[in-house]
Amino acid sequence: MVDEDEEGETEWGFCVPILDYDKVREKVHDLMSEEIPEIRKIKEEEEKLIPVGLGLLETYEKTKAK
């Protein structure tokens, strides 16, 4: 039984198959193994670009103040 509707009648749903948590963990591990190196690359590029962006902002602020 799933739930009763507003009229008090019972609705029946299909049985959900048993979840295989080992397969879920394996899939998550595989996905993370693929994504983590890419995320590290992005973080490295970001760390290189932040000082450049800060320098540009500083230059902009100096020229704006004149």
PyMOL commands that set and color helices and strands:
alter all, ss='L'
color gray80, all
select helices_A, chain A and resi 21-65
alter helices_A, ss='H'
color red, helices_A
select strands_A, chain A and resi 3-4+10-11
alter strands_A, ss='S'
color yellow, strands_A
deselect
rebuild
show_as cartoon
